[in-house]
Amino acid sequence: MGALCPAIYRPRRPKSSPLYRLVEECYDEVKGTWEERFEATYGRWRGFVDDVVFAFADCGDLNRGFARV
């Protein structure tokens, strides 16, 4: 058997994904108009949504840390 070869790290580019661009372009507008446009149907804006969106935005940013498994 040959020697084990370590995997080469290939960084993702999350900021170039369509979902990332959509969130970046629309998040502030959706949050700003939530009460008048969506609250009656979907309920009040919940604070944890901000945490999830900010965590998503930080995902893939090597300056925020990473884990190698």
N, CA, C, O and CB atoms as a CASP TS submission, in Angstrom:
PFRMAT TS
TARGET T0000
AUTHOR 0000-0000-0000
METHOD Language model
MODEL 1
PARENT N/A
ATOM      1  N   MET     1       0.843  -1.191   0.000  1.00  0.00           N
ATOM      2  CA  MET     1       0.000   0.000   0.000  1.00  0.00           C
ATOM      3  C   MET     1       0.883   1.246   0.000  1.00  0.00           C
ATOM      4  O   MET     1       1.931   1.286   0.644  1.00  0.00           O
ATOM      5  CB  MET     1      -0.956   0.003   1.225  1.00  0.00           C
ATOM      6  N   GLY     2       0.442   2.238  -0.721  1.00  0.00           N
ATOM      7  CA  GLY     2       1.177   3.495  -0.785  1.00  0.00           C
ATOM      8  C   GLY     2       0.959   4.336   0.463  1.00  0.00           C
ATOM      9  O   GLY     2       0.076   4.069   1.277  1.00  0.00           O
ATOM     10  N   ALA     3       1.785   5.349   0.583  1.00  0.00           N
ATOM     11  CA  ALA     3       1.647   6.267   1.722  1.00  0.00           C
ATOM     12  C   ALA     3       0.361   7.077   1.580  1.00  0.00           C
ATOM     13  O   ALA     3      -0.108   7.365   0.479  1.00  0.00           O
ATOM     14  CB  ALA     3       2.878   7.215   1.823  1.00  0.00           C
ATOM     15  N   LEU     4      -0.176   7.423   2.720  1.00  0.00           N
ATOM     16  CA  LEU     4      -1.375   8.256   2.705  1.00  0.00           C
ATOM     17  C   LEU     4      -1.024   9.659   2.249  1.00  0.00           C
ATOM     18  O   LEU     4      -0.033  10.235   2.698  1.00  0.00           O
ATOM     19  CB  LEU     4      -2.037   8.292   4.095  1.00  0.00           C
ATOM     20  N   CYS     5      -1.810  10.192   1.385  1.00  0.00           N
ATOM     21  CA  CYS     5      -1.590  11.538   0.867  1.00  0.00           C
ATOM     22  C   CYS     5      -2.608  12.470   1.519  1.00  0.00           C
ATOM     23  O   CYS     5      -3.812  12.227   1.433  1.00  0.00           O
ATOM     24  CB  CYS     5      -1.709  11.574  -0.698  1.00  0.00           C
ATOM     25  N   PRO     6      -2.138  13.534   2.171  1.00  0.00           N
ATOM     26  CA  PRO     6      -3.102  14.437   2.798  1.00  0.00           C
ATOM     27  C   PRO     6      -3.971  15.127   1.745  1.00  0.00           C
ATOM     28  O   PRO     6      -3.521  15.436   0.642  1.00  0.00           O
ATOM     29  CB  PRO     6      -2.375  15.486   3.653  1.00  0.00           C
ATOM     30  N   ALA     7      -5.186  15.348   2.112  1.00  0.00           N
ATOM     31  CA  ALA     7      -6.112  16.011   1.193  1.00  0.00           C
ATOM     32  C   ALA     7      -5.693  17.464   0.990  1.00  0.00           C
ATOM     33  O   ALA     7      -5.187  18.112   1.907  1.00  0.00           O
ATOM     34  CB  ALA     7      -7.565  15.936   1.728  1.00  0.00           C
ATOM     35  N   ILE     8      -5.903  17.947  -0.180  1.00  0.00           N
ATOM     36  CA  ILE     8      -5.593  19.335  -0.484  1.00  0.00           C
ATOM     37  C   ILE     8      -6.824  20.173  -0.164  1.00  0.00           C
ATOM     38  O   ILE     8      -7.940  19.855  -0.574  1.00  0.00           O
ATOM     39  CB  ILE     8      -5.160  19.511  -1.976  1.00  0.00           C
ATOM     40  N   TYR     9      -6.595  21.233   0.566  1.00  0.00           N
ATOM     41  CA  TYR     9      -7.709  22.112   0.921  1.00  0.00           C
ATOM     42  C   TYR     9      -8.090  22.968  -0.284  1.00  0.00           C
ATOM     43  O   TYR     9      -7.258  23.672  -0.856  1.00  0.00           O
ATOM     44  CB  TYR     9      -7.342  23.010   2.134  1.00  0.00           C
ATOM     45  N   ARG    10      -9.338  22.891  -0.646  1.00  0.00           N
ATOM     46  CA  ARG    10      -9.866  23.731  -1.720  1.00  0.00           C
ATOM     47  C   ARG    10     -10.986  24.575  -1.123  1.00  0.00           C
ATOM     48  O   ARG    10     -12.082  24.073  -0.869  1.00  0.00           O
ATOM     49  CB  ARG    10     -10.381  22.867  -2.941  1.00  0.00           C
ATOM     50  N   PRO    11     -10.712  25.839  -0.903  1.00  0.00           N
ATOM     51  CA  PRO    11     -11.732  26.670  -0.256  1.00  0.00           C
ATOM     52  C   PRO    11     -12.982  26.817  -1.121  1.00  0.00           C
ATOM     53  O   PRO    11     -12.915  26.927  -2.345  1.00  0.00           O
ATOM     54  CB  PRO    11     -11.162  28.047   0.062  1.00  0.00           C
ATOM     55  N   ARG    12     -14.099  26.815  -0.449  1.00  0.00           N
ATOM     56  CA  ARG    12     -15.353  27.100  -1.139  1.00  0.00           C
ATOM     57  C   ARG    12     -15.403  28.597  -1.412  1.00  0.00           C
ATOM     58  O   ARG    12     -14.625  29.360  -0.840  1.00  0.00           O
ATOM     59  CB  ARG    12     -16.594  26.632  -0.300  1.00  0.00           C
ATOM     60  N   ARG    13     -16.267  28.998  -2.237  1.00  0.00           N
ATOM     61  CA  ARG    13     -16.462  30.420  -2.511  1.00  0.00           C
ATOM     62  C   ARG    13     -17.929  30.754  -2.252  1.00  0.00           C
ATOM     63  O   ARG    13     -18.684  31.011  -3.189  1.00  0.00           O
ATOM     64  CB  ARG    13     -16.047  30.784  -3.985  1.00  0.00           C
ATOM     65  N   PRO    14     -18.335  30.750  -0.974  1.00  0.00           N
ATOM     66  CA  PRO    14     -19.753  30.919  -0.659  1.00  0.00           C
ATOM     67  C   PRO    14     -20.308  32.265  -1.103  1.00  0.00           C
ATOM     68  O   PRO    14     -21.495  32.377  -1.408  1.00  0.00           O
ATOM     69  CB  PRO    14     -19.968  30.756   0.817  1.00  0.00           C
ATOM     70  N   LYS    15     -19.466  33.276  -1.140  1.00  0.00           N
ATOM     71  CA  LYS    15     -19.971  34.599  -1.506  1.00  0.00           C
ATOM     72  C   LYS    15     -20.328  34.696  -2.982  1.00  0.00           C
ATOM     73  O   LYS    15     -20.969  35.661  -3.397  1.00  0.00           O
ATOM     74  CB  LYS    15     -18.948  35.658  -1.162  1.00  0.00           C
ATOM     75  N   SER    16     -19.928  33.721  -3.773  1.00  0.00           N
ATOM     76  CA  SER    16     -20.283  33.740  -5.185  1.00  0.00           C
ATOM     77  C   SER    16     -21.521  32.895  -5.476  1.00  0.00           C
ATOM     78  O   SER    16     -21.941  32.796  -6.629  1.00  0.00           O
ATOM     79  CB  SER    16     -19.117  33.248  -6.017  1.00  0.00           C
ATOM     80  N   SER    17     -22.105  32.291  -4.452  1.00  0.00           N
ATOM     81  CA  SER    17     -23.285  31.457  -4.670  1.00  0.00           C
ATOM     82  C   SER    17     -24.532  32.328  -4.854  1.00  0.00           C
ATOM     83  O   SER    17     -24.604  33.428  -4.306  1.00  0.00           O
ATOM     84  CB  SER    17     -23.480  30.480  -3.489  1.00  0.00           C
ATOM     85  N   PRO    18     -25.499  31.851  -5.612  1.00  0.00           N
ATOM     86  CA  PRO    18     -26.741  32.602  -5.793  1.00  0.00           C
ATOM     87  C   PRO    18     -27.478  32.862  -4.475  1.00  0.00           C
ATOM     88  O   PRO    18     -28.050  33.936  -4.286  1.00  0.00           O
ATOM     89  CB  PRO    18     -27.653  31.855  -6.742  1.00  0.00           C
ATOM     90  N   LEU    19     -27.465  31.877  -3.563  1.00  0.00           N
ATOM     91  CA  LEU    19     -28.151  32.071  -2.284  1.00  0.00           C
ATOM     92  C   LEU    19     -27.497  33.174  -1.475  1.00  0.00           C
ATOM     93  O   LEU    19     -28.194  34.008  -0.898  1.00  0.00           O
ATOM     94  CB  LEU    19     -28.164  30.774  -1.481  1.00  0.00           C
ATOM     95  N   TYR    20     -26.176  33.197  -1.420  1.00  0.00           N
ATOM     96  CA  TYR    20     -25.475  34.240  -0.671  1.00  0.00           C
ATOM     97  C   TYR    20     -25.800  35.614  -1.249  1.00  0.00           C
ATOM     98  O   TYR    20     -26.080  36.554  -0.506  1.00  0.00           O
ATOM     99  CB  TYR    20     -23.950  33.996  -0.691  1.00  0.00           C
ATOM    100  N   ARG    21     -25.761  35.727  -2.570  1.00  0.00           N
ATOM    101  CA  ARG    21     -26.057  37.019  -3.205  1.00  0.00           C
ATOM    102  C   ARG    21     -27.487  37.452  -2.940  1.00  0.00           C
ATOM    103  O   ARG    21     -27.742  38.635  -2.719  1.00  0.00           O
ATOM    104  CB  ARG    21     -25.811  36.943  -4.710  1.00  0.00           C
ATOM    105  N   LEU    22     -28.426  36.510  -2.959  1.00  0.00           N
ATOM    106  CA  LEU    22     -29.819  36.828  -2.670  1.00  0.00           C
ATOM    107  C   LEU    22     -29.974  37.363  -1.256  1.00  0.00           C
ATOM    108  O   LEU    22     -30.632  38.381  -1.042  1.00  0.00           O
ATOM    109  CB  LEU    22     -30.699  35.598  -2.866  1.00  0.00           C
ATOM    110  N   VAL    23     -29.371  36.680  -0.292  1.00  0.00           N
ATOM    111  CA  VAL    23     -29.446  37.128   1.098  1.00  0.00           C
ATOM    112  C   VAL    23     -28.790  38.500   1.251  1.00  0.00           C
ATOM    113  O   VAL    23     -29.337  39.383   1.911  1.00  0.00           O
ATOM    114  CB  VAL    23     -28.772  36.104   2.036  1.00  0.00           C
ATOM    115  N   GLU    24     -27.632  38.674   0.647  1.00  0.00           N
ATOM    116  CA  GLU    24     -26.923  39.941   0.756  1.00  0.00           C
ATOM    117  C   GLU    24     -27.734  41.096   0.154  1.00  0.00           C
ATOM    118  O   GLU    24     -27.749  42.198   0.701  1.00  0.00           O
ATOM    119  CB  GLU    24     -25.563  39.840   0.068  1.00  0.00           C
ATOM    120  N   GLU    25     -28.397  40.844  -0.954  1.00  0.00           N
ATOM    121  CA  GLU    25     -29.136  41.896  -1.636  1.00  0.00           C
ATOM    122  C   GLU    25     -30.502  42.184  -1.015  1.00  0.00           C
ATOM    123  O   GLU    25     -30.964  43.323  -1.070  1.00  0.00           O
ATOM    124  CB  GLU    25     -29.312  41.528  -3.071  1.00  0.00           C
ATOM    125  N   CYS    26     -31.154  41.192  -0.430  1.00  0.00           N
ATOM    126  CA  CYS    26     -32.550  41.348  -0.026  1.00  0.00           C
ATOM    127  C   CYS    26     -32.808  41.336   1.477  1.00  0.00           C
ATOM    128  O   CYS    26     -33.889  41.733   1.911  1.00  0.00           O
ATOM    129  CB  CYS    26     -33.344  40.280  -0.643  1.00  0.00           C
ATOM    130  N   TYR    27     -31.850  40.894   2.280  1.00  0.00           N
ATOM    131  CA  TYR    27     -32.095  40.714   3.709  1.00  0.00           C
ATOM    132  C   TYR    27     -32.567  41.993   4.388  1.00  0.00           C
ATOM    133  O   TYR    27     -33.575  41.976   5.095  1.00  0.00           O
ATOM    134  CB  TYR    27     -30.844  40.216   4.387  1.00  0.00           C
ATOM    135  N   ASP    28     -31.863  43.096   4.190  1.00  0.00           N
ATOM    136  CA  ASP    28     -32.239  44.343   4.866  1.00  0.00           C
ATOM    137  C   ASP    28     -33.628  44.809   4.447  1.00  0.00           C
ATOM    138  O   ASP    28     -34.394  45.302   5.275  1.00  0.00           O
ATOM    139  CB  ASP    28     -31.213  45.438   4.570  1.00  0.00           C
ATOM    140  N   GLU    29     -33.951  44.658   3.182  1.00  0.00           N
ATOM    141  CA  GLU    29     -35.274  45.068   2.704  1.00  0.00           C
ATOM    142  C   GLU    29     -36.374  44.197   3.314  1.00  0.00           C
ATOM    143  O   GLU    29     -37.400  44.714   3.758  1.00  0.00           O
ATOM    144  CB  GLU    29     -35.335  44.996   1.168  1.00  0.00           C
ATOM    145  N   VAL    30     -36.167  42.889   3.336  1.00  0.00           N
ATOM    146  CA  VAL    30     -37.165  41.986   3.917  1.00  0.00           C
ATOM    147  C   VAL    30     -37.354  42.297   5.399  1.00  0.00           C
ATOM    148  O   VAL    30     -38.484  42.397   5.877  1.00  0.00           O
ATOM    149  CB  VAL    30     -36.744  40.507   3.727  1.00  0.00           C
ATOM    150  N   LYS    31     -36.259  42.447   6.114  1.00  0.00           N
ATOM    151  CA  LYS    31     -36.374  42.750   7.544  1.00  0.00           C
ATOM    152  C   LYS    31     -37.058  44.092   7.771  1.00  0.00           C
ATOM    153  O   LYS    31     -37.884  44.224   8.675  1.00  0.00           O
ATOM    154  CB  LYS    31     -34.992  42.752   8.204  1.00  0.00           C
ATOM    155  N   GLY    32     -36.721  45.086   6.957  1.00  0.00           N
ATOM    156  CA  GLY    32     -37.291  46.411   7.122  1.00  0.00           C
ATOM    157  C   GLY    32     -38.775  46.498   6.811  1.00  0.00           C
ATOM    158  O   GLY    32     -39.474  47.353   7.355  1.00  0.00           O
ATOM    159  N   THR    33     -39.262  45.623   5.942  1.00  0.00           N
ATOM    160  CA  THR    33     -40.680  45.657   5.569  1.00  0.00           C
ATOM    161  C   THR    33     -41.476  44.500   6.162  1.00  0.00           C
ATOM    162  O   THR    33     -42.656  44.333   5.856  1.00  0.00           O
ATOM    163  CB  THR    33     -40.815  45.639   4.065  1.00  0.00           C
ATOM    164  N   TRP    34     -40.838  43.708   7.001  1.00  0.00           N
ATOM    165  CA  TRP    34     -41.492  42.510   7.539  1.00  0.00           C
ATOM    166  C   TRP    34     -42.811  42.843   8.223  1.00  0.00           C
ATOM    167  O   TRP    34     -43.831  42.211   7.948  1.00  0.00           O
ATOM    168  CB  TRP    34     -40.568  41.803   8.523  1.00  0.00           C
ATOM    169  N   GLU    35     -42.797  43.819   9.101  1.00  0.00           N
ATOM    170  CA  GLU    35     -43.992  44.115   9.899  1.00  0.00           C
ATOM    171  C   GLU    35     -45.187  44.443   9.011  1.00  0.00           C
ATOM    172  O   GLU    35     -46.271  43.895   9.208  1.00  0.00           O
ATOM    173  CB  GLU    35     -43.719  45.280  10.855  1.00  0.00           C
ATOM    174  N   GLU    36     -45.004  45.323   8.042  1.00  0.00           N
ATOM    175  CA  GLU    36     -46.147  45.734   7.219  1.00  0.00           C
ATOM    176  C   GLU    36     -46.535  44.710   6.159  1.00  0.00           C
ATOM    177  O   GLU    36     -47.710  44.604   5.807  1.00  0.00           O
ATOM    178  CB  GLU    36     -45.843  47.040   6.549  1.00  0.00           C
ATOM    179  N   ARG    37     -45.566  43.956   5.645  1.00  0.00           N
ATOM    180  CA  ARG    37     -45.870  43.052   4.532  1.00  0.00           C
ATOM    181  C   ARG    37     -46.133  41.602   4.938  1.00  0.00           C
ATOM    182  O   ARG    37     -46.954  40.932   4.311  1.00  0.00           O
ATOM    183  CB  ARG    37     -44.746  43.079   3.563  1.00  0.00           C
ATOM    184  N   PHE    38     -45.461  41.110   5.960  1.00  0.00           N
ATOM    185  CA  PHE    38     -45.495  39.674   6.237  1.00  0.00           C
ATOM    186  C   PHE    38     -45.999  39.279   7.624  1.00  0.00           C
ATOM    187  O   PHE    38     -46.381  38.128   7.831  1.00  0.00           O
ATOM    188  CB  PHE    38     -44.146  39.124   6.057  1.00  0.00           C
ATOM    189  N   GLU    39     -46.005  40.210   8.571  1.00  0.00           N
ATOM    190  CA  GLU    39     -46.315  39.841   9.954  1.00  0.00           C
ATOM    191  C   GLU    39     -47.711  39.245  10.116  1.00  0.00           C
ATOM    192  O   GLU    39     -47.883  38.295  10.880  1.00  0.00           O
ATOM    193  CB  GLU    39     -46.181  41.051  10.845  1.00  0.00           C
ATOM    194  N   ALA    40     -48.690  39.771   9.429  1.00  0.00           N
ATOM    195  CA  ALA    40     -50.058  39.256   9.562  1.00  0.00           C
ATOM    196  C   ALA    40     -50.147  37.788   9.144  1.00  0.00           C
ATOM    197  O   ALA    40     -50.928  37.026   9.715  1.00  0.00           O
ATOM    198  CB  ALA    40     -51.024  40.096   8.719  1.00  0.00           C
ATOM    199  N   THR    41     -49.358  37.395   8.162  1.00  0.00           N
ATOM    200  CA  THR    41     -49.401  36.025   7.658  1.00  0.00           C
ATOM    201  C   THR    41     -48.446  35.100   8.403  1.00  0.00           C
ATOM    202  O   THR    41     -48.808  33.973   8.742  1.00  0.00           O
ATOM    203  CB  THR    41     -49.076  36.009   6.182  1.00  0.00           C
ATOM    204  N   TYR    42     -47.206  35.580   8.664  1.00  0.00           N
ATOM    205  CA  TYR    42     -46.159  34.705   9.193  1.00  0.00           C
ATOM    206  C   TYR    42     -45.765  34.981  10.636  1.00  0.00           C
ATOM    207  O   TYR    42     -44.935  34.261  11.190  1.00  0.00           O
ATOM    208  CB  TYR    42     -44.955  34.818   8.343  1.00  0.00           C
ATOM    209  N   GLY    43     -46.337  35.999  11.254  1.00  0.00           N
ATOM    210  CA  GLY    43     -46.004  36.316  12.642  1.00  0.00           C
ATOM    211  C   GLY    43     -44.853  37.308  12.729  1.00  0.00           C
ATOM    212  O   GLY    43     -44.274  37.709  11.720  1.00  0.00           O
ATOM    213  N   ARG    44     -44.541  37.689  13.943  1.00  0.00           N
ATOM    214  CA  ARG    44     -43.527  38.717  14.186  1.00  0.00           C
ATOM    215  C   ARG    44     -42.130  38.237  13.782  1.00  0.00           C
ATOM    216  O   ARG    44     -41.873  37.037  13.682  1.00  0.00           O
ATOM    217  CB  ARG    44     -43.533  39.124  15.662  1.00  0.00           C
ATOM    218  N   TRP    45     -41.240  39.197  13.554  1.00  0.00           N
ATOM    219  CA  TRP    45     -39.837  38.902  13.238  1.00  0.00           C
ATOM    220  C   TRP    45     -39.180  38.356  14.491  1.00  0.00           C
ATOM    221  O   TRP    45     -39.232  38.993  15.543  1.00  0.00           O
ATOM    222  CB  TRP    45     -39.080  40.176  12.716  1.00  0.00           C
ATOM    223  N   ARG    46     -38.577  37.217  14.400  1.00  0.00           N
ATOM    224  CA  ARG    46     -37.936  36.592  15.554  1.00  0.00           C
ATOM    225  C   ARG    46     -36.435  36.899  15.530  1.00  0.00           C
ATOM    226  O   ARG    46     -35.790  36.820  14.484  1.00  0.00           O
ATOM    227  CB  ARG    46     -38.186  35.054  15.561  1.00  0.00           C
ATOM    228  N   GLY    47     -35.899  37.244  16.684  1.00  0.00           N
ATOM    229  CA  GLY    47     -34.507  37.651  16.786  1.00  0.00           C
ATOM    230  C   GLY    47     -33.502  36.619  16.332  1.00  0.00           C
ATOM    231  O   GLY    47     -32.421  36.971  15.861  1.00  0.00           O
ATOM    232  N   PHE    48     -33.843  35.343  16.467  1.00  0.00           N
ATOM    233  CA  PHE    48     -32.887  34.310  16.073  1.00  0.00           C
ATOM    234  C   PHE    48     -32.637  34.313  14.572  1.00  0.00           C
ATOM    235  O   PHE    48     -31.620  33.789  14.116  1.00  0.00           O
ATOM    236  CB  PHE    48     -33.383  32.943  16.508  1.00  0.00           C
ATOM    237  N   VAL    49     -33.548  34.896  13.798  1.00  0.00           N
ATOM    238  CA  VAL    49     -33.359  34.963  12.348  1.00  0.00           C
ATOM    239  C   VAL    49     -32.096  35.756  12.032  1.00  0.00           C
ATOM    240  O   VAL    49     -31.320  35.372  11.157  1.00  0.00           O
ATOM    241  CB  VAL    49     -34.593  35.604  11.658  1.00  0.00           C
ATOM    242  N   ASP    50     -31.890  36.868  12.748  1.00  0.00           N
ATOM    243  CA  ASP    50     -30.678  37.656  12.545  1.00  0.00           C
ATOM    244  C   ASP    50     -29.431  36.817  12.812  1.00  0.00           C
ATOM    245  O   ASP    50     -28.472  36.864  12.041  1.00  0.00           O
ATOM    246  CB  ASP    50     -30.686  38.893  13.452  1.00  0.00           C
ATOM    247  N   ASP    51     -29.443  36.050  13.899  1.00  0.00           N
ATOM    248  CA  ASP    51     -28.288  35.211  14.243  1.00  0.00           C
ATOM    249  C   ASP    51     -27.992  34.200  13.138  1.00  0.00           C
ATOM    250  O   ASP    51     -26.834  33.990  12.777  1.00  0.00           O
ATOM    251  CB  ASP    51     -28.535  34.478  15.572  1.00  0.00           C
ATOM    252  N   VAL    52     -29.042  33.576  12.602  1.00  0.00           N
ATOM    253  CA  VAL    52     -28.868  32.566  11.561  1.00  0.00           C
ATOM    254  C   VAL    52     -28.324  33.207  10.286  1.00  0.00           C
ATOM    255  O   VAL    52     -27.421  32.659   9.653  1.00  0.00           O
ATOM    256  CB  VAL    52     -30.203  31.845  11.273  1.00  0.00           C
ATOM    257  N   VAL    53     -28.865  34.362   9.907  1.00  0.00           N
ATOM    258  CA  VAL    53     -28.411  35.032   8.688  1.00  0.00           C
ATOM    259  C   VAL    53     -26.963  35.486   8.833  1.00  0.00           C
ATOM    260  O   VAL    53     -26.178  35.346   7.896  1.00  0.00           O
ATOM    261  CB  VAL    53     -29.314  36.232   8.363  1.00  0.00           C
ATOM    262  N   PHE    54     -26.600  36.029   9.994  1.00  0.00           N
ATOM    263  CA  PHE    54     -25.221  36.473  10.196  1.00  0.00           C
ATOM    264  C   PHE    54     -24.261  35.290  10.212  1.00  0.00           C
ATOM    265  O   PHE    54     -23.148  35.394   9.696  1.00  0.00           O
ATOM    266  CB  PHE    54     -25.100  37.264  11.500  1.00  0.00           C
ATOM    267  N   ALA    55     -24.674  34.165  10.797  1.00  0.00           N
ATOM    268  CA  ALA    55     -23.832  32.962  10.793  1.00  0.00           C
ATOM    269  C   ALA    55     -23.659  32.453   9.361  1.00  0.00           C
ATOM    270  O   ALA    55     -22.564  32.046   8.974  1.00  0.00           O
ATOM    271  CB  ALA    55     -24.450  31.852  11.695  1.00  0.00           C
ATOM    272  N   PHE    56     -24.724  32.475   8.586  1.00  0.00           N
ATOM    273  CA  PHE    56     -24.641  32.077   7.184  1.00  0.00           C
ATOM    274  C   PHE    56     -23.670  32.976   6.431  1.00  0.00           C
ATOM    275  O   PHE    56     -22.857  32.492   5.644  1.00  0.00           O
ATOM    276  CB  PHE    56     -26.028  32.123   6.526  1.00  0.00           C
ATOM    277  N   ALA    57     -23.752  34.285   6.668  1.00  0.00           N
ATOM    278  CA  ALA    57     -22.874  35.237   5.984  1.00  0.00           C
ATOM    279  C   ALA    57     -21.404  35.007   6.348  1.00  0.00           C
ATOM    280  O   ALA    57     -20.522  35.236   5.521  1.00  0.00           O
ATOM    281  CB  ALA    57     -23.280  36.674   6.332  1.00  0.00           C
ATOM    282  N   ASP    58     -21.133  34.558   7.575  1.00  0.00           N
ATOM    283  CA  ASP    58     -19.766  34.309   8.012  1.00  0.00           C
ATOM    284  C   ASP    58     -19.226  32.957   7.550  1.00  0.00           C
ATOM    285  O   ASP    58     -18.014  32.740   7.562  1.00  0.00           O
ATOM    286  CB  ASP    58     -19.692  34.392   9.510  1.00  0.00           C
ATOM    287  N   CYS    59     -20.101  32.057   7.148  1.00  0.00           N
ATOM    288  CA  CYS    59     -19.694  30.712   6.758  1.00  0.00           C
ATOM    289  C   CYS    59     -18.786  30.778   5.539  1.00  0.00           C
ATOM    290  O   CYS    59     -19.117  31.426   4.545  1.00  0.00           O
ATOM    291  CB  CYS    59     -20.925  29.831   6.468  1.00  0.00           C
ATOM    292  N   GLY    60     -17.668  30.122   5.615  1.00  0.00           N
ATOM    293  CA  GLY    60     -16.722  30.098   4.516  1.00  0.00           C
ATOM    294  C   GLY    60     -15.692  31.208   4.560  1.00  0.00           C
ATOM    295  O   GLY    60     -14.793  31.251   3.720  1.00  0.00           O
ATOM    296  N   ASP    61     -15.808  32.113   5.532  1.00  0.00           N
ATOM    297  CA  ASP    61     -14.841  33.202   5.684  1.00  0.00           C
ATOM    298  C   ASP    61     -13.712  32.709   6.577  1.00  0.00           C
ATOM    299  O   ASP    61     -13.901  32.538   7.782  1.00  0.00           O
ATOM    300  CB  ASP    61     -15.513  34.490   6.280  1.00  0.00           C
ATOM    301  N   LEU    62     -12.538  32.480   5.994  1.00  0.00           N
ATOM    302  CA  LEU    62     -11.426  31.921   6.767  1.00  0.00           C
ATOM    303  C   LEU    62     -10.975  32.844   7.888  1.00  0.00           C
ATOM    304  O   LEU    62     -10.368  32.384   8.855  1.00  0.00           O
ATOM    305  CB  LEU    62     -10.257  31.628   5.854  1.00  0.00           C
ATOM    306  N   ASN    63     -11.257  34.129   7.779  1.00  0.00           N
ATOM    307  CA  ASN    63     -10.913  35.053   8.865  1.00  0.00           C
ATOM    308  C   ASN    63     -11.745  34.810  10.115  1.00  0.00           C
ATOM    309  O   ASN    63     -11.372  35.257  11.199  1.00  0.00           O
ATOM    310  CB  ASN    63     -11.095  36.487   8.407  1.00  0.00           C
ATOM    311  N   ARG    64     -12.865  34.110   9.981  1.00  0.00           N
ATOM    312  CA  ARG    64     -13.737  33.801  11.110  1.00  0.00           C
ATOM    313  C   ARG    64     -13.424  32.435  11.702  1.00  0.00           C
ATOM    314  O   ARG    64     -14.079  32.003  12.651  1.00  0.00           O
ATOM    315  CB  ARG    64     -15.193  33.857  10.680  1.00  0.00           C
ATOM    316  N   GLY    65     -12.429  31.756  11.148  1.00  0.00           N
ATOM    317  CA  GLY    65     -12.026  30.442  11.667  1.00  0.00           C
ATOM    318  C   GLY    65     -12.534  29.310  10.784  1.00  0.00           C
ATOM    319  O   GLY    65     -13.378  29.508   9.910  1.00  0.00           O
ATOM    320  N   PHE    66     -12.000  28.127  11.033  1.00  0.00           N
ATOM    321  CA  PHE    66     -12.412  26.953  10.274  1.00  0.00           C
ATOM    322  C   PHE    66     -12.063  25.711  11.062  1.00  0.00           C
ATOM    323  O   PHE    66     -11.301  25.757  12.028  1.00  0.00           O
ATOM    324  CB  PHE    66     -11.746  26.922   8.880  1.00  0.00           C
ATOM    325  N   ALA    67     -12.634  24.607  10.634  1.00  0.00           N
ATOM    326  CA  ALA    67     -12.333  23.305  11.235  1.00  0.00           C
ATOM    327  C   ALA    67     -11.949  22.349  10.116  1.00  0.00           C
ATOM    328  O   ALA    67     -12.597  22.312   9.070  1.00  0.00           O
ATOM    329  CB  ALA    67     -13.554  22.752  12.059  1.00  0.00           C
ATOM    330  N   ARG    68     -10.922  21.600  10.336  1.00  0.00           N
ATOM    331  CA  ARG    68     -10.533  20.587   9.361  1.00  0.00           C
ATOM    332  C   ARG    68     -10.733  19.241  10.003  1.00  0.00           C
ATOM    333  O   ARG    68     -10.193  18.956  11.072  1.00  0.00           O
ATOM    334  CB  ARG    68      -9.059  20.772   8.883  1.00  0.00           C
ATOM    335  N   VAL    69     -11.507  18.425   9.347  1.00  0.00           N
ATOM    336  CA  VAL    69     -11.840  17.106   9.895  1.00  0.00           C
ATOM    337  C   VAL    69     -11.163  16.051   9.065  1.00  0.00           C
ATOM    338  O   VAL    69     -11.303  14.860   9.345  1.00  0.00           O
ATOM    339  CB  VAL    69     -13.370  16.871   9.931  1.00  0.00           C
TER
END
